[in-house]
Amino acid sequence: MSRQILDLDFFEKVVVYKSLTDDRYLASVIDFIQPRFFSDEHFKKTFTLITSFFQKRYTVPTRTELLSFCNTPELKDAFKKTIEKIKDIDKKLNNDELYVNTERFLKEKSVYYTMTDVANECAKGNIDPADIFDKFEKCTSINLSVDRGFDFLNDYSRLIEDLQVEEPTISSQWEWLDNKLDGGFLQNGRAIYIFAGETNVGKSIVLGNIACNIAKQGKTVLLVSLEMSEMVYAKRLAGNITGIEINNLRHEIPQLTNKLSEFVT
């Protein structure tokens, strides 16, 4: 299988553009990126200004603010050239793809310059395997996970949209419980259901029955017990599935075998 190759020279335009326009993006990359990662000299100078401002103010500088930091004709020219080069970048970037590609960009650049630095140190006779290992481990473990959850007040429109989507459910086979769950257990997952009660009120029996009811609908069920042995639970499940009394299971082996075989097939 051929691997996708990222156009690093083009993607650095994307990195500069997002760093100039998105606080969250800049905050996620600033600890991993270095001006030398940019092959374009104008980008190097501009990004140095951006990071300097961000480290003081914790926000992306406006163009006016950046220009005020351009205290030499060379810096002003670099900034103007940068703006010219990124003006055609598509403003509607897929966020997931953006972060995946940015992570790839940072890792490739970091590995390249780590190799260069290590080679230079080795040429001087400064060879420390542990230090070299740490450097490569650091650059290959870059992670731009930025999911901070759902910002309710600023993005409540997502809630409105979600409420209008019909979520498929799996019935518990008990109408009263399905009514409480708004139709049943969410088929797509991403939900936690907690059944609480005092000791010996029947929680394990109820959950075992629910597991069987869901399995009877052709769904795969994983049952994890931290107290009861697996064989005790297995007997309960077998009794539920076959209709044979638990205490009679050992006396009706042929019937038990046939019914379980039919259920599996």
C-alpha positions as CSV (number, residue, x, y, z in Angstrom):
1,M,0.0,0.0,0.0
2,S,1.4,3.4,-1.0
3,R,1.6,6.0,1.7
4,Q,0.3,9.5,1.3
5,I,3.0,12.1,0.9
6,L,2.3,15.6,2.4
7,D,3.5,18.5,0.3
8,L,5.5,20.2,3.0
9,D,6.2,23.4,1.1
10,F,2.5,24.0,0.3
11,F,1.3,22.9,3.8
12,E,3.5,25.4,5.5
13,K,1.3,28.1,3.9
14,V,-1.7,26.4,5.7
15,V,0.2,26.4,9.0
16,V,1.0,30.1,8.7
17,Y,-2.5,31.0,7.7
18,K,-4.1,29.1,10.6
19,S,-1.5,30.5,13.0
20,L,-2.5,34.0,11.9
21,T,-6.3,33.4,12.2
22,D,-7.0,30.8,14.8
23,D,-6.0,31.1,18.5
24,R,-6.8,27.5,19.3
25,Y,-4.7,26.2,16.4
26,L,-1.7,28.3,17.3
27,A,-1.9,27.3,20.9
28,S,-1.9,23.6,19.9
29,V,1.3,23.9,17.7
30,I,3.4,26.5,19.4
31,D,5.2,24.1,21.7
32,F,6.2,21.9,18.8
33,I,7.1,24.2,16.0
34,Q,10.2,26.2,15.2
35,P,10.7,29.0,12.7
36,R,13.3,26.8,10.9
37,F,10.6,24.4,10.0
38,F,9.5,26.8,7.3
39,S,11.5,26.7,4.0
40,D,10.1,30.1,3.0
41,E,12.2,32.9,4.6
42,H,9.3,35.2,4.7
43,F,7.3,32.6,6.7
44,K,10.2,32.2,9.1
45,K,10.3,35.9,10.0
46,T,6.5,36.2,10.2
47,F,6.1,33.2,12.4
48,T,8.8,34.4,14.7
49,L,6.7,37.6,15.2
50,I,3.5,35.6,15.7
51,T,4.9,33.4,18.4
52,S,6.6,36.3,20.2
53,F,3.3,38.1,20.4
54,F,1.3,35.0,21.4
55,Q,3.7,34.1,24.2
56,K,3.1,37.5,25.8
57,R,-0.6,38.0,25.1
58,Y,-1.9,34.4,24.6
59,T,-3.9,35.5,21.5
60,V,-3.2,35.7,17.8
61,P,-2.1,39.2,16.8
62,T,-4.1,41.2,14.3
63,R,-2.4,42.4,11.1
64,T,-2.1,45.9,12.5
65,E,-0.5,44.6,15.7
66,L,2.0,42.5,13.7
67,L,2.9,45.5,11.5
68,S,3.6,47.5,14.6
69,F,6.2,44.9,15.5
70,C,7.8,45.1,12.1
71,N,10.4,47.6,13.1
72,T,12.6,47.2,10.0
73,P,11.9,47.4,6.3
74,E,13.0,43.8,6.0
75,L,10.4,42.6,8.5
76,K,7.6,44.7,6.9
77,D,8.4,43.2,3.5
78,A,8.4,39.7,4.9
79,F,5.0,40.2,6.5
80,K,3.5,41.7,3.3
81,K,4.9,38.9,1.2
82,T,3.5,36.3,3.7
83,I,0.0,37.8,3.4
84,E,0.3,37.8,-0.4
85,K,1.3,34.1,-0.4
86,I,-1.5,32.8,1.8
87,K,-4.4,34.9,0.5
88,D,-5.6,32.1,-1.7
89,I,-5.7,29.4,1.0
90,D,-9.1,27.8,1.2
91,K,-10.8,29.2,4.3
92,K,-13.1,26.2,4.9
93,L,-10.6,23.6,6.0
94,N,-11.7,20.2,7.4
95,N,-10.7,20.5,11.0
96,D,-9.9,16.8,11.5
97,E,-7.8,16.6,8.3
98,L,-6.1,19.9,9.3
99,Y,-4.8,18.5,12.6
100,V,-3.8,15.2,11.1
101,N,-1.8,16.9,8.4
102,T,-0.3,19.4,10.8
103,E,0.8,16.6,13.1
104,R,2.4,14.9,10.1
105,F,4.1,18.2,9.1
106,L,5.5,18.8,12.6
107,K,6.8,15.2,12.9
108,E,8.5,15.2,9.6
109,K,10.1,18.5,10.1
110,S,11.1,17.7,13.6
111,V,12.6,14.3,12.6
112,Y,14.6,16.0,9.8
113,Y,16.1,18.7,12.0
114,T,16.7,16.2,14.8
115,M,18.7,14.1,12.3
116,T,20.7,17.1,11.2
117,D,21.4,18.2,14.8
118,V,22.4,14.7,15.8
119,A,24.7,14.3,12.8
120,N,26.4,17.6,13.6
121,E,26.9,16.6,17.3
122,C,28.3,13.2,16.2
123,A,30.7,14.8,13.8
124,K,32.1,16.8,16.8
125,G,32.5,13.5,18.7
126,N,29.5,14.3,21.0
127,I,27.8,10.9,20.9
128,D,25.2,10.2,23.7
129,P,22.9,7.4,22.7
130,A,20.4,8.1,25.5
131,D,20.2,11.8,24.5
132,I,19.8,10.9,20.9
133,F,17.0,8.4,21.8
134,D,15.2,11.0,23.8
135,K,15.3,13.6,21.0
136,F,13.8,11.2,18.5
137,E,11.2,9.9,20.9
138,K,10.2,13.5,21.6
139,C,9.8,14.4,17.9
140,T,7.9,11.2,17.0
141,S,5.5,11.5,19.9
142,I,4.0,14.9,18.9
143,N,0.2,14.7,19.5
144,L,-2.2,17.5,18.6
145,S,-5.2,16.1,20.4
146,V,-7.3,19.3,21.0
147,D,-10.8,17.9,21.6
148,R,-12.0,19.8,24.6
149,G,-15.5,18.6,24.5
150,F,-18.7,20.6,23.7
151,D,-18.8,24.3,24.4
152,F,-22.5,24.5,25.2
153,L,-23.0,28.3,25.4
154,N,-21.0,29.1,22.2
155,D,-22.2,26.1,20.1
156,Y,-25.7,25.3,21.3
157,S,-26.8,25.1,17.6
158,R,-25.2,21.7,17.5
159,L,-27.6,20.6,20.3
160,I,-30.5,21.9,18.2
161,E,-29.4,19.9,15.2
162,D,-28.8,16.8,17.2
163,L,-32.3,16.9,18.7
164,Q,-33.7,16.7,15.2
165,V,-31.8,13.5,14.4
166,E,-33.5,10.2,15.0
167,E,-31.1,8.0,16.9
168,P,-31.5,4.2,16.3
169,T,-32.1,2.3,19.5
170,I,-31.9,-1.3,20.8
171,S,-34.9,-2.4,22.8
172,S,-34.5,-3.9,26.2
173,Q,-37.6,-5.9,25.4
174,W,-39.3,-4.3,28.5
175,E,-41.7,-1.6,27.4
176,W,-41.5,0.3,30.7
177,L,-37.7,0.5,30.5
178,D,-37.7,1.5,26.8
179,N,-40.0,4.3,27.7
180,K,-37.6,5.5,30.3
181,L,-34.7,5.3,27.8
182,D,-36.6,7.2,25.1
183,G,-36.9,4.1,22.9
184,G,-34.1,1.9,24.2
185,F,-30.3,1.8,24.4
186,L,-28.5,3.9,21.8
187,Q,-27.4,1.6,19.0
188,N,-24.5,3.8,18.1
189,G,-23.1,3.7,21.6
190,R,-21.5,6.8,23.2
191,A,-23.8,6.4,26.3
192,I,-23.5,5.1,29.8
193,Y,-26.5,3.6,31.7
194,I,-26.2,3.1,35.4
195,F,-28.4,0.7,37.3
196,A,-28.1,1.3,41.0
197,G,-29.7,-0.4,44.0
198,E,-29.0,-1.9,47.4
199,T,-27.3,-5.3,47.8
200,N,-29.4,-8.3,46.8
201,V,-32.2,-6.4,45.2
202,G,-31.6,-8.1,41.8
203,K,-29.3,-5.8,39.8
204,S,-27.3,-8.7,38.4
205,I,-30.4,-10.6,37.4
206,V,-31.9,-7.6,35.7
207,L,-28.7,-6.9,33.8
208,G,-28.3,-10.5,32.8
209,N,-31.8,-10.6,31.5
210,I,-31.2,-7.4,29.5
211,A,-28.0,-8.9,28.1
212,C,-30.0,-12.0,26.9
213,N,-32.8,-9.8,25.5
214,I,-30.3,-7.8,23.4
215,A,-28.5,-11.0,22.3
216,K,-31.8,-12.4,21.1
217,Q,-32.0,-9.5,18.7
218,G,-28.8,-10.6,17.0
219,K,-26.5,-8.1,18.8
220,T,-23.1,-8.9,20.3
221,V,-23.1,-8.5,24.1
222,L,-20.1,-8.3,26.4
223,L,-20.9,-9.0,30.1
224,V,-18.3,-8.2,32.7
225,S,-18.7,-9.2,36.3
226,L,-16.4,-8.2,39.1
227,E,-18.2,-10.2,41.8
228,M,-20.0,-13.2,40.5
229,S,-18.1,-16.1,38.9
230,E,-18.4,-16.5,35.1
231,M,-20.0,-20.0,35.5
232,V,-22.7,-18.7,37.9
233,Y,-23.6,-16.0,35.4
234,A,-23.4,-18.5,32.5
235,K,-26.0,-20.7,34.3
236,R,-28.3,-17.7,34.6
237,L,-27.9,-16.8,31.0
238,A,-28.5,-20.4,29.9
239,G,-31.7,-20.6,32.0
240,N,-33.0,-17.3,30.5
241,I,-32.2,-18.4,26.9
242,T,-33.5,-22.0,27.1
243,G,-36.3,-21.6,29.6
244,I,-34.9,-24.4,31.7
245,E,-34.8,-23.9,35.5
246,I,-31.3,-23.2,36.7
247,N,-31.4,-26.0,39.2
248,N,-32.4,-28.4,36.4
249,L,-29.7,-27.5,33.9
250,R,-27.4,-30.4,35.0
251,H,-30.3,-32.9,34.6
252,E,-31.3,-31.8,31.1
253,I,-28.0,-31.6,29.3
254,P,-29.3,-32.9,25.9
255,Q,-32.1,-30.4,25.8
256,L,-29.8,-27.6,27.1
257,T,-27.3,-28.4,24.4
258,N,-29.9,-28.5,21.6
259,K,-31.5,-25.2,22.6
260,L,-28.2,-23.4,23.0
261,S,-27.0,-24.7,19.6
262,E,-30.3,-23.4,18.0
263,F,-29.8,-20.1,19.7
264,V,-26.3,-19.7,18.4
265,T,-27.2,-20.6,14.9
